[in-house]
Amino acid sequence: MDKTSQKSSNTELHQERQSTPEVHEGGREGWYTIVGAWLALFATFGYISSFGVYQDLYVRSGAGTSSQISWIGSTQQFLFILLALPAGKLLDKGYFKITTLIGSIIYIFSLFMLSLAHIDKYYQLFLAQGLGMGIGAGLIYLPSLAVQAHHWKARRSLAMGIVITGSSTGGIVYPIMLNNLFHGSVGFAWGVRASAFLTLGVLALANLLMKSKPSANYSNDAANKPDPGRILRDFPFMLTTAGGFFLVIGIFFPYFYLQLYSILHGLPSTFSFYTLTIQNGASTFGRTIPNLFADKYGPINVIIVMILGTSILTFSLFGVHDIGGVATFAALYGFFSGGVLALFTPVMASFVLHPNELGLRLGITCFFSAPAYLIGPPIAGALVGNGLHWSGPIIFSGVTAIVGGIIVTIGRFLQASRKATPFV
């Protein structure tokens, strides 16, 4: 980029920032919205993070191979992320309440339908859990997270970090609940049904508490209408989005397979059933502590550290075969991967020039990263194979995380140069 075009770009950036309306910090509505969004992610992202319980159950019941079963969970995640684009656009246009309400209805209905499915009927499991729950959760997730920017500015990363810990807590509660119900006297149908009743109550309260607060009628602000073309031409933004694509491909391997990995390595089920709980419990700290530093040192700087830790830990699975090793891995991986997942939204939000484009930018990021959610776990499952070989998926997941980290680092230097500050 020559000096003239760079100066023009900086001038445009300065002008757009000057027109950004003030966001008043928090208040009662801000904290209510944090609590409501926390509950929303508890019931959606937290439940989806518990798919390893279903992965283990379906594979060992003969419903399909590891790769086939993982398509249910990966389709759920794919739709969960893909629908962030229309959901984000609806948020920008002021349809926050109706979007999350419709998403909640679809999600709960699909969960109850899952309780009626036969565990050996793959298509029934796929339709209810993969498609239905994925669509419902997709209409809830991004609006619940992005609406925090309507209430917080200086502490935006922390607010989003607090919200996303709801998914960690859900990832603690649901695996314990589901494992005990599925493998106890209740069984699959009533186990799913019990989790559906809990989720119904949680989402009802979430919808009552959350509120959008566009500080300055963004949707009618003609001078600052979001421009999709300009966003797509924002090279540092799109490069960082590409880095997120590679990160997502590899980061969910332990979330899907750690419980199965533990059981097939001869560890007792009384321990293996709690590996996801350990992992998601540790991610609670990973989704809050790094965000405290992100508000001070910049979210991109902090996420790079978390990506490095996640990559190293993935390769450490080669030496993990006993209870102590698996427990340590689950705790550390939960912390570092939780940090990556929690920070990525603040990272992409840091590229926003005006609040009116927040939902669109985050939606574009999710749209381009969505295929990674779809293909990552099935590729890992195919590499595991019927022979249950673990070296392939470990190498694949570790390498893709490293590639994603390198791309994000390049995007970091470009953004730091553009903003003339190292704290990005």
N, C-alpha and C positions, 0 to 999 in steps of 0.2 A: 504494500500500500504506500503511495507517494505522500509527501508532506501535505499537499493541498487537499487530497481526499481524506487524509487522516484528520486534518483540521476541521473539515466539513463534518465528518462523523462526530468529532468531539463537540462541535457547536450544536449539532442536532441532539446529542445526548444531553447536553447542558440545558437546552431549551425545554426538552421533554420533562426533565427532572424538575425544572422550575414550575411546570404546570401540574405536577403531581399534588393532589389534594392532601391535606393533613390528615393523618390517622391518629386519633386520640387513643392513648394507651389504656387498654383493659376496661376497667369499670365493672359494675355488676354484670352487665350483659356479656362482656368479654369473658369473665370467669364462668358464667353459666354456659357459654358456648364452648369453652374448653372442656367442661365436664360432659356436656352432651356429645361432643365429638369424640371424647375419650370412650364413652359408652358405645358409640357407633362403631369405632374401630375394634373395640373389645368383641363385639358381636359379629363383625365381618372379617377383618384382617386376622383377628385372633383365632376365629374358627378355621379360616383357610390355612393358617399357619399350623393347624393341628392335623392336616391331611395325612401326615405320616402314620397316624393311628389307623385311618382307613386304608392306606397303602398296605400296611402290614396285614390287616384283617382280610382285605380282598385277595391279596396274593396267596396267603396261607389257606384261604377257603377255596381256592381254585377258580376264582372268577376271571382270572387272566394272568398273563405274565407281568413281570415288573414294569416293562415298558408300556404294555397295554393299559394297565391300571393307572400309571402315572399320567396318561392322557386325560383322565378325568380331572385330576388335580391341576394339570397344566392348562387345560381349557378353562377351568374355573378362574385361574390366575390371569389368563390371557384376556378374558372378557372383563374381569375385574379392573384391569389396567386400560384396555382398549376403549372402554366406555367413558374413560376420564375425559376424552376429547369433547364429545357432546355434552357430558355432564358439566365440564368446566365452562363451556360456552353458555349453557343454561344459567350457571352461577353468575357469569358476567352480565347476563340480560335480566337478572333479578328474579329468577325462578328457583331459588335455592330450596325453599320449603317444599314445593310440590315435587321437585326432583328427588329429594331424600325420602319423602313419604311414599312415592310410587316405588322407589327402589326397595324400601323396607317391606312393602306388601309383597312384591315379587319374591324377595329373599325368603321371607317367612313361609309363604305358600310352597315354595320349592323345597324347603327343609322338611315341611310336613309330608310332602309327596315322597321325599327320600325315605321316610319312615315306612311308607307303604310298598317300597320297592323290594323285590326279591334279591337277596344278596348274590345269587348266582346268575342274575339277569343283567348282563353288562349294559345293554342299551338303556334299561331303566335307571341304573345308577348314573350313567352318563348324562341323560336328559335332565334328571332332577338336580344332581350335584354339580356336574360340569357346566351345563348350559344355564339352567334356571338360577341357581345360587350365584353363578358368575355374573349374570346380567344384573340381578338385584344388588349385589355388593358393588358392582361397578358404578351404579347410579348414586351410591352413598359415599364411597371412599373419598374421591378428590374434592367434592364440595365441602365435606366435613373438615377436611384438612386445610384446604385453601381459604375457607371463610375466616380462618384465624387472622389473615392479613387485613380483614376489615376492622379488626379490633386491636391489633398489635403491630408495631413497627420496630421500635428499638429492641424489643424482646421477642421478635417474630420467630427466630430459630428455636428459642426456649419453649415458646408456646406450642409450636408444632412438635417439638420433641416430647413435651408432656402428653399431647394428644396421642402420639403414636405409641406411647407406652401402654395405651389401652389394648393394642394388638398383642403386646408382650404378656399382659395379664390374662387376656383371653387365651393366649397360647399356653398359659400355665393351667388355667381352670379347665378348659375343654378337654385336653388330653387325659387329665386325671379322671374327669367325669366320664368320658366316653370309654376309656379302657376298663374302668371299674364296672360300668353298666354292661358293656359288650361281653365281658368275660365273667360276669356274675350271673345272677339268676334272672336278670331283666331281659338280656338278649339285645339283638340289633334293633328291631322295630321300636320297642319302647325306650331303648337307649337314645336313639335319634329323636324320638318324640319328646323325651324329657329335656333334651338340649334345645329343642325347638320352642318349648314353652318358656325356658329361661331366656332365650334370644328374643322372643316376642316381647317380654317385659322390658328387657334392656333397650330395645330399639324404640319402643313406645316412649320411654322416658327421654331417650336421646332426641327424638323429634320434638318433644315439648321444650327442651332446654335450649337447643341451638337457634341462633338468630343471625341473619346477615345484617350488615350495617354499612352499606355503601356510603362513605362519608360525603361524597359529592356526586350525586346522581350520575354515576359513570356511564350507564347505558345511554344517556341522552347527551353526553359530553361530546359534541360533534368534533371539537378540536383534537380530541384524543381517542378517536375510534381505533380499536385495535386493527393493525394491518398484518394479515397473515403472510403476505409476500415479504414484507420487511423482516418479520420474525424468521422466516425460512432462509433469508439471506444473511442472517446474523451468524457468521461463521463460528465464533467461539461458543455460542449457545448450541448450535447444531453439532459441533464437534464433541462437546460435553455430553450431549444427548446420545451420540454414538458410543461414547465410553460407557454410559449407563446400560446400553444394549448388551455389551459384552459382560459387564458385571452381573447382570440379571441371569444370563445363561448359566453361570457357574455357581452363584451364591446360594441357590435353594437346594442343592444336592443333599446336604446334611438334614435339612428340614423334612425332606421327603423320605430319606433312606436310613437315618441314624438308628431308629428303633429296629428296623429290619436287620441292619448291619450288626447291631448288638446281639440280637437273638441268634442270628446265624453264626456268630462267633462263639456261641456256647454260653453267653452270659444269661443269668436267670431272668425270667420274664418279670419277676417282682422288681428288678432294677431297670430292665429295658423299657418297661412301660413309662418310666419317669425320665427318660433321656430328653424327650421333647420339653418336658416341664423344666428341667434344669436349663436347657438351652434358651427357652423363652423367658425363664426367670432372670437369667443373666443379661438377656437383651434389654430388660427394663432399664438397667444401669447404662447399657450401651446406647440407649435411645434418649437419655437425658444428660448424662455427664458431658459427652462430646459437644452437645448442643450449647451448653453453657460457655464452652470455649469458642464455639463457632460465632456467637454474637460479638465476641471480642477480637478474635484473630481471623475470622472469615470462614464461612462454611466449606469452601473448596479446599482451603489449606488443611482443615481438620479431617475432611473425608478422605483425603489422600493417605493420611496416617492410618485410618481405619481400614482402607482397602489393602494396604500393605500387610496389616495384621491378619486380615481375612485370608489373603493368599497364602501366607506362611502356614497358617493353621490348617488349611485344606490339605497341603502336602504332609502335614504331621500325622494324618490319618494312617499313613503307612506303618507307623510304629504304635498304633493304638489297638490293643487287643484285650485288655482286662478292665475290670470295673473302675479302678482308679484312673486309668488312661481315658476311658470313654467319658467319665464324669468331668474330668479336667478339660478335655476337648470341648464337651458340650457347653461348659460354662464360659470358656474363653471365646469359642466361636460365636456363641450367643451374644457376647459383649461386642465383639468387633463387627460382626455382620449386622447386628442391630444398629450399630452406629452408622454403617453405610446406608441402611434402609431409612433410618430416621433423618439423615442429613441430606439425602438426595433431593427431597422437595425444597428445603431451604436453599440448596445449591442452585437449583433451577430458578427459584423465585428471586435470587440475587441478580438475575439478568433482566428482571422486569423494569421497564422504564416508567410505566404508569399503571396504577391498580386496575384500570379498565381492561388490561391485557393479561392479567394474572392467570385467570382460568384458561385462556386460550394458550398461553405459553406452556403451562403445566400439562394441558391436554395434548398439545403437540408432542411434548416429551414422552408422555405415556403412550401415545399412538405409535410412535416409532420404536419404543422399547417393548410394546406388547408382544410381538412375535417371539421375543426372547423368553418370555414367561411360558409361551406355548411349547417351544421346542426344547428348552433346557432340560427339564426332568425326564422327558421321554428319551432323549439322547443318552442321558446318564443311565437310564434303565436298560437301553439297548446295549450299552457298554458293559453293564453288569451281566446281562445275558442269563440264560438258564443255568449256566455253570456257576453263577454267582461269583464272577471275578471282579474284584474291587479296584485293581490298579488303574484300569482304563478310565472309569469315571472320576477317580481322584485326580489323575493327571489332567484330564479334560477340564474339570471345574477349576483347578488351580491355575492353569494356563490362561483360560478365558478371563479370570479375575485379574491376572497380571496385565493382560492386554487392555482391559477396560481401565485399569489404573494408569497405565502409560498415556492413554488417550485423554483421560480427565486431567492429567498433569499438564499436557500440552495446552489444553483448553484453559487451564488455570493461568499459565504464563501469558496467553493472549488477552485474557480478561484483565489481568493485573496491569498489563501495558496500556490497555484502553482506558482503565479507570485511574491510572497513575497512582496506584497504591498496592503494596504487597498484601494487604489484608482483604482478600477476596474469598 
